[in-house]
Amino acid sequence: MFPTILSAATRRSRKLITAAVFGATLACAFSAPGAVAAGPNPRAPVCANENLHPQTRHVARPHPPGTMPPYAITNGREIDDAVICLVNHYRAQNGLAALSYDAGLQDGAQARSDWAAEYGHACQPGEAQPCPVITPSTSTAPGFARVTSYLDQFSISTPRAVVGSWMANPSSAARILDPYLQLIGAGVTGTARSHGALGEDSAYSVTFASYPILSGAASS
């Protein structure tokens, strides 16, 4: 943190310089494949909007009887893009290729985050109300693409906090760092508890897909 005697313009200038230097260093220094690299310096954001809080609309979406109302996120596109950017950042740190956006996976991730907002927890296999079916977009991923895995997070706010929590969990990090993945989609939904606040109880979801001829990972 810079001293309070500095002007606001000076503080902003120093932050921009710090971010630029970090980005240049990152581009030239990737970790060896297989070793999970440390997260980015908390004072040097690597993705636009990674510290953005979801903002909920005032009108809830329709929802099944007996469930909580899910709230649409007014800055959802920025949140989704930041999640995907951070996933690809961690992959780059570990010498892995970036994942490409897929509209079908995006829809599936949004459906999963809606489900979590309605029922109050991330969807698990065997739920009385089935988890949403996710299908890669045929325009981006012809019929031989398949969903490989997904990740959900409930009650954490910013994209940076969400993806950071996944990378801190060995099982979740292994999904993000699967070298056989090619496609990704992300979704975020507000909840009754996050409505009117800064999205602290928002539901996040990402879905991944790969091509079976290349993938050695098990579906989950």
MDAnalysis code that builds the backbone (N, CA, C; Angstrom):
import MDAnalysis as mda
import numpy as np

u = mda.Universe.empty(660, n_residues=220, atom_resindex=np.repeat(np.arange(220), 3), trajectory=True)
u.add_TopologyAttr("name", ["N", "CA", "C"] * 220)
u.add_TopologyAttr("resid", np.arange(1, 221))
u.add_TopologyAttr("resname", ["MET", "PHE", "PRO", "THR", "ILE", "LEU", "SER", "ALA", "ALA", "THR", "ARG", "ARG", "SER", "ARG", "LYS", "LEU", "ILE", "THR", "ALA", "ALA", "VAL", "PHE", "GLY", "ALA", "THR", "LEU", "ALA", "CYS", "ALA", "PHE", "SER", "ALA", "PRO", "GLY", "ALA", "VAL", "ALA", "ALA", "GLY", "PRO", "ASN", "PRO", "ARG", "ALA", "PRO", "VAL", "CYS", "ALA", "ASN", "GLU", "ASN", "LEU", "HIS", "PRO", "GLN", "THR", "ARG", "HIS", "VAL", "ALA", "ARG", "PRO", "HIS", "PRO", "PRO", "GLY", "THR", "MET", "PRO", "PRO", "TYR", "ALA", "ILE", "THR", "ASN", "GLY", "ARG", "GLU", "ILE", "ASP", "ASP", "ALA", "VAL", "ILE", "CYS", "LEU", "VAL", "ASN", "HIS", "TYR", "ARG", "ALA", "GLN", "ASN", "GLY", "LEU", "ALA", "ALA", "LEU", "SER", "TYR", "ASP", "ALA", "GLY", "LEU", "GLN", "ASP", "GLY", "ALA", "GLN", "ALA", "ARG", "SER", "ASP", "TRP", "ALA", "ALA", "GLU", "TYR", "GLY", "HIS", "ALA", "CYS", "GLN", "PRO", "GLY", "GLU", "ALA", "GLN", "PRO", "CYS", "PRO", "VAL", "ILE", "THR", "PRO", "SER", "THR", "SER", "THR", "ALA", "PRO", "GLY", "PHE", "ALA", "ARG", "VAL", "THR", "SER", "TYR", "LEU", "ASP", "GLN", "PHE", "SER", "ILE", "SER", "THR", "PRO", "ARG", "ALA", "VAL", "VAL", "GLY", "SER", "TRP", "MET", "ALA", "ASN", "PRO", "SER", "SER", "ALA", "ALA", "ARG", "ILE", "LEU", "ASP", "PRO", "TYR", "LEU", "GLN", "LEU", "ILE", "GLY", "ALA", "GLY", "VAL", "THR", "GLY", "THR", "ALA", "ARG", "SER", "HIS", "GLY", "ALA", "LEU", "GLY", "GLU", "ASP", "SER", "ALA", "TYR", "SER", "VAL", "THR", "PHE", "ALA", "SER", "TYR", "PRO", "ILE", "LEU", "SER", "GLY", "ALA", "ALA", "SER", "SER"])
u.atoms.positions = np.array([
    [0.855, -1.188, 0.000],
    [0.000, 0.000, 0.000],
    [0.887, 1.232, 0.000],
    [0.642, 2.221, -0.883],
    [1.438, 3.430, -0.945],
    [1.026, 4.386, 0.168],
    [1.940, 5.257, 0.655],
    [1.599, 6.195, 1.736],
    [0.449, 7.092, 1.339],
    [-0.330, 7.495, 2.302],
    [-1.508, 8.307, 2.016],
    [-1.154, 9.707, 1.566],
    [0.111, 10.148, 1.763],
    [0.478, 11.505, 1.362],
    [0.612, 11.630, -0.150],
    [0.699, 10.514, -0.877],
    [0.785, 10.583, -2.323],
    [-0.563, 10.979, -2.901],
    [-0.525, 11.672, -4.021],
    [-1.761, 12.062, -4.680],
    [-2.438, 10.857, -5.286],
    [-3.747, 10.951, -5.552],
    [-4.481, 9.842, -6.179],
    [-3.907, 9.536, -7.544],
    [-3.529, 10.566, -8.310],
    [-2.963, 10.349, -9.657],
    [-1.658, 9.588, -9.568],
    [-0.819, 9.934, -8.566],
    [0.460, 9.235, -8.413],
    [0.248, 7.784, -8.055],
    [-0.726, 7.531, -7.156],
    [-0.997, 6.143, -6.790],
    [-1.470, 5.336, -7.989],
    [-2.388, 5.919, -8.792],
    [-2.873, 5.205, -9.978],
    [-1.732, 4.932, -10.949],
    [-0.847, 5.915, -11.126],
    [0.273, 5.748, -12.048],
    [1.170, 4.609, -11.614],
    [1.470, 4.525, -10.306],
    [2.347, 3.471, -9.823],
    [1.708, 2.101, -9.974],
    [0.399, 2.038, -9.749],
    [-0.289, 0.754, -9.915],
    [-0.234, 0.284, -11.362],
    [-0.420, 1.209, -12.310],
    [-0.366, 0.838, -13.729],
    [1.020, 0.349, -14.106],
    [2.065, 1.015, -13.587],
    [3.438, 0.604, -13.885],
    [3.697, -0.779, -13.316],
    [3.243, -1.022, -12.070],
    [3.427, -2.332, -11.445],
    [2.765, -3.427, -12.268],
    [1.529, -3.202, -12.728],
    [0.813, -4.203, -13.521],
    [1.520, -4.463, -14.838],
    [2.036, -3.419, -15.476],
    [2.712, -3.582, -16.764],
    [3.985, -4.385, -16.610],
    [4.766, -4.113, -15.566],
    [6.004, -4.853, -15.339],
    [5.712, -6.311, -15.052],
    [4.666, -6.588, -14.243],
    [4.305, -7.971, -13.945],
    [3.896, -8.713, -15.205],
    [3.105, -8.068, -16.055],
    [2.651, -8.716, -17.280],
    [3.805, -9.059, -18.189],
    [4.783, -8.159, -18.303],
    [5.936, -8.423, -19.157],
    [6.752, -9.581, -18.615],
    [6.889, -9.641, -17.276],
    [7.632, -10.741, -16.667],
    [6.923, -12.064, -16.877],
    [5.593, -12.075, -16.710],
    [4.801, -13.298, -16.875],
    [4.935, -13.865, -18.274],
    [4.970, -13.008, -19.287],
    [5.022, -13.472, -20.663],
    [6.302, -14.230, -20.959],
    [7.356, -13.990, -20.179],
    [8.657, -14.601, -20.463],
    [9.017, -15.708, -19.487],
    [8.210, -15.946, -18.473],
    [8.609, -16.883, -17.427],
    [7.463, -17.794, -17.045],
    [7.299, -18.909, -17.759],
    [6.297, -19.907, -17.434],
    [6.942, -20.994, -16.596],
    [6.151, -21.604, -15.705],
    [6.645, -22.727, -14.926],
    [6.674, -23.985, -15.780],
    [7.457, -24.956, -15.345],
    [7.520, -26.216, -16.062],
    [6.209, -26.951, -15.951],
    [5.765, -27.670, -17.022],
    [4.518, -28.436, -16.949],
    [4.551, -29.407, -15.788],
    [3.400, -29.549, -15.133],
    [3.290, -30.506, -14.045],
    [3.477, -29.903, -12.668],
    [4.105, -28.715, -12.615],
    [4.297, -28.046, -11.333],
    [3.315, -26.897, -11.237],
    [2.441, -26.933, -10.232],
    [1.428, -25.891, -10.100],
    [2.099, -24.606, -9.662],
    [2.023, -23.580, -10.500],
    [2.676, -22.315, -10.194],
    [1.875, -21.538, -9.161],
    [2.565, -20.664, -8.450],
    [1.909, -19.823, -7.462],
    [0.979, -18.841, -8.145],
    [-0.014, -18.351, -7.409],
    [-0.963, -17.397, -7.958],
    [-0.324, -16.053, -8.216],
    [-1.017, -15.163, -8.923],
    [-0.472, -13.858, -9.247],
    [-0.332, -12.989, -8.004],
    [0.601, -12.037, -8.052],
    [0.792, -11.077, -6.972],
    [-0.518, -10.335, -6.730],
    [-1.036, -10.325, -5.486],
    [-2.331, -9.689, -5.246],
    [-2.349, -8.203, -5.557],
    [-1.188, -7.560, -5.661],
    [-1.147, -6.136, -5.985],
    [-1.002, -5.892, -7.480],
    [-0.926, -6.927, -8.252],
    [-0.737, -6.768, -9.689],
    [-1.751, -7.616, -10.443],
    [-2.978, -7.133, -10.660],
    [-3.991, -7.906, -11.392],
    [-3.499, -8.292, -12.784],
    [-3.840, -9.493, -13.205],
    [-3.422, -9.969, -14.517],
    [-4.571, -10.032, -15.511],
    [-5.807, -9.906, -15.037],
    [-6.977, -9.959, -15.918],
    [-7.903, -8.786, -15.615],
    [-8.484, -8.233, -16.659],
    [-9.451, -7.157, -16.468],
    [-10.633, -7.657, -15.640],
    [-11.073, -6.856, -14.693],
    [-12.275, -7.129, -13.885],
    [-12.139, -8.314, -12.941],
    [-10.935, -8.791, -12.683],
    [-10.799, -9.961, -11.811],
    [-11.203, -9.669, -10.366],
    [-11.172, -8.418, -9.954],
    [-11.593, -8.047, -8.605],
    [-12.982, -7.410, -8.590],
    [-13.724, -7.593, -9.677],
    [-15.054, -7.018, -9.792],
    [-16.067, -7.850, -9.009],
    [-16.949, -7.194, -8.265],
    [-18.018, -7.884, -7.560],
    [-19.250, -7.983, -8.454],
    [-19.913, -9.143, -8.493],
    [-21.152, -9.258, -9.266],
    [-22.211, -8.286, -8.751],
    [-22.921, -7.663, -9.657],
    [-24.007, -6.755, -9.299],
    [-25.331, -7.375, -9.750],
    [-26.258, -7.511, -8.846],
    [-27.520, -8.178, -9.167],
    [-28.596, -7.191, -9.609],
    [-29.476, -7.664, -10.492],
    [-30.638, -6.878, -10.897],
    [-31.689, -6.905, -9.796],
    [-32.648, -6.017, -9.912],
    [-33.688, -5.934, -8.893],
    [-34.803, -6.961, -9.103],
    [-34.867, -7.544, -10.278],
    [-35.948, -8.479, -10.590],
    [-35.386, -9.903, -10.638],
    [-35.979, -10.791, -9.856],
    [-35.516, -12.173, -9.834],
    [-36.002, -12.914, -11.076],
    [-35.237, -13.924, -11.478],
    [-35.643, -14.780, -12.587],
    [-36.733, -15.743, -12.117],
    [-37.538, -16.277, -13.041],
    [-38.486, -17.338, -12.659],
    [-37.732, -18.521, -12.057],
    [-38.375, -19.206, -11.118],
    [-37.703, -20.328, -10.469],
    [-38.745, -21.327, -9.987],
    [-38.341, -22.602, -9.820],
    [-39.288, -23.635, -9.387],
    [-39.864, -23.318, -8.008],
    [-41.104, -23.750, -7.737],
    [-41.699, -23.554, -6.415],
    [-40.825, -24.162, -5.326],
    [-40.725, -23.477, -4.214],
    [-39.962, -23.992, -3.086],
    [-38.473, -23.728, -3.163],
    [-38.000, -23.025, -4.200],
    [-36.584, -22.702, -4.320],
    [-36.371, -21.211, -4.133],
    [-35.107, -20.816, -3.972],
    [-34.775, -19.408, -3.837],
    [-34.742, -18.741, -5.210],
    [-35.103, -17.462, -5.302],
    [-35.063, -16.796, -6.601],
    [-33.633, -16.491, -7.041],
    [-33.255, -16.865, -8.255],
    [-31.937, -16.480, -8.771],
    [-32.010, -15.080, -9.386],
    [-30.992, -14.288, -9.183],
    [-30.956, -12.934, -9.713],
    [-29.922, -12.837, -10.835],
    [-30.324, -12.241, -11.946],
    [-29.388, -12.035, -13.045],
    [-28.308, -11.042, -12.622],
    [-27.123, -11.203, -13.177],
    [-25.992, -10.333, -12.881],
    [-25.864, -9.304, -14.000],
    [-25.890, -8.019, -13.641],
    [-25.829, -6.974, -14.670],
    [-24.449, -6.887, -15.316],
    [-23.409, -7.274, -14.603],
    [-22.057, -7.260, -15.169],
    [-21.546, -8.680, -15.382],
    [-22.475, -9.586, -15.703],
    [-22.121, -10.997, -15.855],
    [-21.095, -11.260, -16.937],
    [-21.171, -10.542, -18.064],
    [-20.213, -10.780, -19.143],
    [-18.792, -10.478, -18.682],
    [-18.623, -9.369, -17.951],
    [-17.300, -9.020, -17.451],
    [-16.798, -10.055, -16.434],
    [-17.707, -10.531, -15.583],
    [-17.343, -11.544, -14.594],
    [-16.934, -12.842, -15.286],
    [-17.738, -13.296, -16.245],
    [-17.441, -14.544, -16.966],
    [-16.087, -14.450, -17.668],
    [-15.859, -13.327, -18.355],
    [-14.595, -13.159, -19.079],
    [-13.404, -13.178, -18.124],
    [-13.567, -12.590, -16.944],
    [-12.476, -12.571, -15.974],
    [-12.169, -13.975, -15.462],
    [-13.216, -14.784, -15.229],
    [-13.008, -16.162, -14.780],
    [-12.229, -16.948, -15.836],
    [-12.643, -16.836, -17.092],
    [-11.962, -17.556, -18.168],
    [-10.529, -17.075, -18.314],
    [-10.325, -15.762, -18.231],
    [-8.978, -15.205, -18.319],
    [-8.076, -15.749, -17.219],
    [-8.586, -15.817, -15.988],
    [-7.779, -16.309, -14.876],
    [-7.463, -17.794, -15.013],
    [-8.444, -18.584, -15.474],
    [-8.169, -20.005, -15.723],
    [-7.032, -20.138, -16.728],
    [-7.089, -19.369, -17.804],
    [-6.041, -19.443, -18.818],
    [-4.718, -18.890, -18.306],
    [-4.778, -17.939, -17.409],
    [-3.548, -17.418, -16.792],
    [-2.827, -18.522, -16.016],
    [-3.574, -19.254, -15.194],
    [-2.955, -20.335, -14.431],
    [-2.443, -21.439, -15.351],
    [-3.168, -21.706, -16.417],
    [-2.684, -22.708, -17.372],
    [-1.375, -22.237, -18.013],
    [-1.304, -20.973, -18.392],
    [-0.081, -20.443, -18.992],
    [1.091, -20.518, -18.018],
    [0.832, -20.241, -16.749],
    [1.887, -20.329, -15.743],
    [2.460, -21.743, -15.658],
    [1.652, -22.711, -16.021],
    [2.083, -24.107, -15.947],
    [2.380, -24.701, -17.321],
    [2.604, -23.827, -18.299],
    [3.033, -24.273, -19.621],
    [1.959, -24.946, -20.440],
    [0.677, -24.635, -20.179],
    [-0.431, -25.285, -20.878],
    [-1.130, -24.312, -21.809],
    [-1.752, -24.839, -22.853],
    [-2.438, -24.012, -23.841],
    [-3.691, -23.376, -23.255],
    [-4.026, -22.204, -23.776],
    [-5.248, -21.518, -23.362],
    [-6.469, -22.263, -23.873],
    [-7.576, -22.177, -23.140],
    [-8.831, -22.789, -23.547],
    [-9.653, -21.787, -24.345],
    [-10.407, -22.279, -25.316],
    [-11.233, -21.426, -26.171],
    [-12.664, -21.358, -25.649],
    [-13.264, -20.193, -25.775],
    [-14.652, -19.996, -25.369],
    [-15.586, -20.834, -26.224],
    [-16.589, -21.442, -25.597],
    [-17.596, -22.226, -26.313],
    [-18.975, -21.797, -25.819],
    [-19.859, -21.409, -26.736],
    [-21.179, -20.892, -26.370],
    [-22.026, -21.938, -25.656],
    [-21.958, -23.199, -26.096],
    [-22.729, -24.254, -25.444],
    [-22.269, -24.486, -24.011],
    [-20.954, -24.454, -23.796],
    [-20.440, -24.608, -22.435],
    [-20.809, -23.404, -21.580],
    [-20.841, -22.230, -22.205],
    [-21.251, -21.031, -21.480],
    [-22.698, -21.172, -20.988],
    [-23.567, -21.638, -21.881],
    [-24.965, -21.851, -21.491],
    [-25.070, -22.880, -20.372],
    [-24.276, -23.942, -20.481],
    [-24.305, -24.977, -19.452],
    [-23.807, -24.469, -18.112],
    [-22.736, -23.689, -18.124],
    [-22.201, -23.125, -16.890],
    [-23.220, -22.175, -16.255],
    [-23.893, -21.379, -17.101],
    [-24.905, -20.469, -16.576],
    [-26.067, -21.244, -15.953],
    [-26.450, -22.345, -16.587],
    [-27.525, -23.178, -16.044],
    [-27.127, -23.785, -14.704],
    [-25.868, -24.200, -14.576],
    [-25.397, -24.763, -13.306],
    [-25.367, -23.695, -12.210],
    [-24.944, -22.477, -12.544],
    [-24.919, -21.427, -11.529],
    [-26.342, -21.013, -11.153],
    [-27.267, -21.019, -12.125],
    [-28.678, -20.767, -11.806],
    [-29.207, -21.820, -10.842],
    [-28.884, -23.086, -11.121],
    [-29.331, -24.192, -10.271],
    [-28.822, -23.987, -8.845],
    [-27.540, -23.652, -8.699],
    [-26.960, -23.463, -7.369],
    [-27.624, -22.304, -6.629],
    [-27.938, -21.227, -7.370],
    [-28.598, -20.083, -6.738],
    [-30.002, -20.446, -6.262],
    [-30.690, -21.280, -7.023],
    [-32.055, -21.670, -6.668],
    [-32.088, -22.616, -5.463],
    [-31.171, -23.584, -5.443],
    [-31.231, -24.639, -4.420],
    [-30.275, -24.413, -3.249],
    [-29.425, -23.392, -3.346],
    [-28.575, -23.032, -2.218],
    [-27.291, -23.810, -2.083],
    [-26.940, -24.611, -3.067],
    [-25.679, -25.343, -3.045],
    [-25.344, -25.790, -4.466],
    [-24.081, -26.126, -4.689],
    [-23.661, -26.602, -6.009],
    [-24.287, -27.951, -6.307],
    [-24.680, -28.165, -7.551],
    [-25.337, -29.408, -7.948],
    [-24.356, -30.576, -7.937],
    [-24.780, -31.691, -7.339],
    [-23.967, -32.896, -7.258],
    [-24.711, -34.060, -7.920],
    [-23.986, -35.057, -8.389],
    [-24.652, -36.231, -8.971],
    [-25.633, -36.849, -7.972],
    [-26.783, -37.290, -8.478],
    [-27.771, -37.937, -7.625],
    [-28.753, -36.991, -6.959],
    [-28.733, -35.708, -7.338],
    [-29.678, -34.751, -6.764],
    [-31.109, -35.128, -7.155],
    [-32.060, -34.853, -6.261],
    [-33.467, -35.108, -6.579],
    [-33.901, -34.300, -7.804],
    [-33.405, -33.068, -7.893],
    [-33.626, -32.255, -9.088],
    [-32.367, -32.362, -9.929],
    [-32.416, -33.037, -11.080],
    [-31.195, -33.311, -11.844],
    [-30.398, -32.058, -12.183],
    [-29.098, -32.238, -12.258],
    [-28.216, -31.150, -12.682],
    [-28.472, -30.833, -14.153],
    [-28.237, -29.594, -14.572],
    [-28.437, -29.232, -15.982],
    [-27.570, -30.057, -16.925],
    [-28.111, -30.354, -18.074],
    [-27.362, -31.057, -19.117],
    [-26.530, -30.027, -19.880],
    [-25.267, -30.343, -20.098],
    [-24.360, -29.409, -20.764],
    [-23.912, -30.009, -22.092],
    [-24.055, -29.251, -23.159],
    [-23.678, -29.721, -24.490],
    [-22.812, -28.669, -25.177],
    [-21.599, -29.031, -25.614],
    [-20.781, -28.059, -26.343],
    [-21.495, -27.554, -27.587],
    [-21.234, -26.328, -27.958],
    [-21.857, -25.735, -29.129],
    [-21.372, -26.419, -30.400],
    [-22.324, -26.773, -31.292],
    [-21.926, -27.439, -32.533],
    [-21.176, -26.491, -33.462],
    [-21.373, -25.172, -33.286],
    [-20.674, -24.237, -34.156],
    [-19.189, -24.153, -33.821],
    [-18.864, -24.374, -32.530],
    [-17.476, -24.285, -32.104],
    [-16.853, -25.659, -31.928],
    [-17.663, -26.608, -31.490],
    [-17.156, -27.943, -31.193],
    [-18.055, -28.979, -31.835],
    [-17.737, -29.416, -33.047],
    [-18.567, -30.416, -33.722],
    [-18.793, -31.650, -32.867],
    [-19.741, -32.469, -33.277],
    [-20.274, -33.557, -32.482],
    [-19.316, -34.386, -31.670],
    [-18.022, -34.433, -32.023],
    [-17.138, -35.313, -31.272],
    [-16.562, -34.655, -30.026],
    [-16.905, -33.407, -29.736],
    [-16.467, -32.802, -28.472],
    [-17.368, -33.285, -27.347],
    [-16.824, -33.410, -26.155],
    [-17.628, -33.835, -25.012],
    [-17.221, -33.046, -23.777],
    [-18.173, -32.914, -22.843],
    [-17.866, -32.263, -21.574],
    [-16.963, -33.182, -20.761],
    [-15.847, -32.647, -20.307],
    [-14.886, -33.428, -19.541],
    [-15.079, -33.232, -18.047],
    [-15.292, -31.992, -17.621],
    [-15.411, -31.723, -16.191],
    [-16.060, -30.367, -15.973],
    [-16.355, -30.081, -14.717],
    [-16.919, -28.790, -14.359],
    [-16.452, -28.440, -12.947],
    [-16.551, -27.162, -12.611],
    [-16.238, -26.690, -11.271],
    [-17.320, -25.707, -10.846],
    [-17.734, -25.776, -9.607],
    [-18.726, -24.856, -9.062],
    [-18.173, -24.212, -7.796],
    [-18.635, -23.014, -7.516],
    [-18.264, -22.347, -6.267],
    [-19.447, -21.523, -5.800],
    [-19.742, -21.619, -4.524],
    [-20.907, -20.926, -3.981],
    [-20.465, -20.042, -2.831],
    [-20.985, -18.822, -2.801],
    [-20.772, -17.898, -1.696],
    [-19.388, -17.263, -1.661],
    [-18.733, -17.127, -2.785],
    [-17.511, -16.318, -2.888],
    [-17.764, -15.279, -3.959],
    [-17.172, -14.096, -3.801],
    [-17.596, -12.977, -4.633],
    [-16.828, -12.786, -5.925],
    [-15.572, -12.348, -5.871],
    [-14.882, -11.900, -7.078],
    [-14.316, -13.066, -7.890],
    [-14.133, -12.881, -9.202],
    [-13.499, -13.931, -10.012],
    [-12.143, -14.354, -9.461],
    [-11.352, -13.395, -9.010],
    [-10.034, -13.731, -8.463],
    [-10.145, -14.651, -7.258],
    [-11.100, -14.362, -6.358],
    [-11.273, -15.194, -5.171],
    [-11.764, -16.582, -5.547],
    [-12.662, -16.657, -6.528],
    [-13.225, -17.939, -6.943],
    [-12.157, -18.829, -7.583],
    [-11.475, -18.310, -8.589],
    [-10.469, -19.129, -9.278],
    [-9.307, -19.430, -8.342],
    [-8.964, -18.485, -7.469],
    [-7.913, -18.741, -6.484],
    [-8.272, -19.874, -5.546],
    [-9.556, -19.962, -5.166],
    [-9.978, -21.056, -4.281],
    [-9.889, -22.393, -5.007],
    [-10.211, -22.401, -6.300],
    [-10.068, -23.637, -7.069],
    [-8.608, -24.071, -7.163],
    [-7.723, -23.122, -7.394],
    [-6.310, -23.472, -7.532],
    [-5.707, -23.909, -6.198],
    [-6.307, -23.500, -5.092],
    [-5.813, -23.922, -3.780],
    [-6.266, -25.330, -3.413],
    [-7.222, -25.874, -4.178],
    [-7.729, -27.230, -3.951],
    [-7.089, -28.160, -4.975],
    [-6.304, -29.137, -4.555],
    [-5.592, -29.988, -5.511],
    [-6.488, -30.634, -6.562],
    [-7.669, -31.112, -6.159],
    [-8.572, -31.760, -7.107],
    [-9.078, -30.763, -8.148],
    [-9.480, -29.570, -7.707],
    [-9.972, -28.555, -8.632],
    [-8.854, -28.045, -9.529],
    [-7.671, -27.851, -8.947],
    [-6.536, -27.385, -9.737],
    [-6.191, -28.384, -10.838],
    [-6.308, -29.686, -10.525],
    [-6.011, -30.713, -11.527],
    [-6.962, -30.619, -12.712],
    [-8.213, -30.235, -12.475],
    [-9.158, -30.079, -13.574],
    [-8.775, -28.878, -14.442],
    [-8.417, -27.770, -13.796],
    [-8.019, -26.581, -14.548],
    [-6.761, -26.849, -15.360],
    [-5.850, -27.649, -14.802],
    [-4.558, -27.903, -15.452],
    [-4.543, -29.201, -16.254],
    [-5.700, -29.726, -16.600],
    [-5.775, -30.899, -17.472],
    [-5.217, -30.514, -18.846],
    [-4.130, -31.130, -19.292],
    [-3.516, -30.725, -20.563],
    [-4.341, -31.077, -21.792],
    [-5.377, -31.913, -21.631],
    [-6.163, -32.349, -22.780],
    [-7.377, -31.458, -23.058],
    [-7.630, -30.490, -22.205],
    [-8.795, -29.624, -22.404],
    [-8.591, -28.674, -23.576],
    [-9.703, -28.319, -24.241],
    [-9.651, -27.329, -25.310],
    [-10.675, -26.202, -25.144],
    [-11.802, -26.463, -24.487],
    [-12.916, -25.520, -24.491],
    [-13.372, -25.173, -23.076],
    [-13.975, -23.984, -22.926],
    [-14.421, -23.542, -21.610],
    [-15.637, -22.628, -21.736],
    [-16.465, -22.616, -20.707],
    [-17.556, -21.652, -20.570],
    [-17.695, -21.328, -19.095],
    [-18.211, -20.145, -18.766],
    [-18.349, -19.737, -17.366],
    [-19.691, -19.055, -17.157],
    [-20.232, -19.151, -15.941],
    [-21.499, -18.500, -15.622],
    [-21.522, -18.047, -14.185],
    [-22.305, -17.004, -13.901],
    [-22.460, -16.516, -12.532],
    [-23.901, -16.042, -12.342],
    [-24.458, -16.303, -11.159],
    [-25.839, -15.944, -10.835],
    [-25.893, -15.392, -9.421],
    [-26.697, -14.363, -9.209],
    [-26.896, -13.830, -7.874],
    [-27.927, -14.638, -7.110],
    [-27.904, -14.530, -5.788],
    [-28.855, -15.243, -4.935],
    [-29.665, -14.245, -4.122],
    [-30.660, -14.775, -3.415],
    [-31.474, -13.916, -2.559],
    [-30.615, -13.226, -1.512],
    [-29.566, -13.903, -1.072],
    [-28.693, -13.314, -0.060],
    [-27.767, -12.255, -0.646],
    [-27.402, -12.405, -1.909],
    [-26.497, -11.429, -2.513],
    [-27.256, -10.244, -3.090],
    [-28.564, -10.386, -3.285],
    [-29.368, -9.312, -3.860],
    [-29.288, -8.068, -2.983],
    [-28.947, -6.932, -3.586],
    [-28.844, -5.685, -2.856],
    [-27.486, -5.481, -2.217],
    [-26.613, -6.498, -2.296],
    [-25.263, -6.367, -1.770],
    [-24.275, -6.475, -2.928],
    [-23.029, -6.836, -2.623],
    [-21.999, -6.912, -3.657],
    [-21.787, -8.333, -4.148],
    [-22.849, -9.105, -4.217],
    [-22.727, -10.443, -4.779],
    [-21.915, -11.405, -3.941],
    [-21.842, -11.178, -2.622],
    [-21.000, -12.031, -1.791],
    [-21.465, -13.480, -1.777],
    [-22.725, -13.714, -2.064],
    [-23.243, -15.076, -2.078],
    [-23.626, -15.511, -3.489],
    [-22.908, -15.032, -4.469],
    [-23.189, -15.412, -5.844],
    [-22.710, -16.833, -6.111],
    [-23.323, -17.466, -7.112],
    [-22.959, -18.833, -7.494],
    [-22.191, -18.788, -8.809],
    [-21.023, -19.404, -8.831],
    [-20.191, -19.463, -10.022],
    [-20.128, -20.897, -10.550],
    [-19.915, -21.024, -11.852],
    [-19.687, -22.340, -12.432],
    [-18.835, -22.197, -13.686],
    [-17.948, -23.158, -13.923],
    [-17.254, -23.250, -15.208],
    [-17.384, -24.675, -15.711],
    [-17.422, -24.834, -17.014],
    [-17.449, -26.161, -17.618],
    [-16.329, -26.264, -18.629],
    [-15.762, -27.460, -18.750],
    [-14.657, -27.713, -19.652],
    [-15.038, -28.829, -20.618],
    [-14.468, -28.801, -21.811],
    [-14.707, -29.874, -22.773],
    [-13.420, -30.196, -23.517],
    [-13.346, -31.408, -24.025],
    [-12.197, -31.845, -24.808],
    [-12.693, -32.785, -25.894],
    [-11.779, -33.239, -26.709],
    [-12.103, -34.161, -27.792],
    [-11.645, -35.560, -27.404],
    [-12.535, -36.546, -27.356],
    [-12.174, -37.875, -26.848],
    [-10.944, -38.494, -27.506],
    [-10.717, -38.180, -28.764],
    [-9.572, -38.782, -29.445],
    [-8.259, -38.300, -28.830],
    [-8.302, -37.136, -28.134],
    [-7.102, -36.577, -27.544],
    [-7.067, -36.710, -26.025],
    [-8.236, -36.841, -25.413],
    [-8.303, -36.721, -23.962],
    [-8.099, -38.044, -23.251],
    [-7.284, -37.980, -22.200],
    [-7.110, -39.133, -21.344],
    [-7.782, -38.928, -20.006],
    [-8.506, -37.812, -19.868],
    [-9.141, -37.493, -18.590],
    [-10.516, -38.135, -18.485],
    [-10.888, -38.517, -17.290],
    [-12.215, -39.109, -17.065],
    [-13.265, -38.024, -16.942],
    [-14.446, -38.292, -17.420],
    [-15.548, -37.348, -17.260],
    [-15.942, -37.265, -15.792],
    [-16.453, -36.105, -15.395],
    [-16.886, -35.930, -14.012],
    [-17.971, -34.884, -13.948],
])
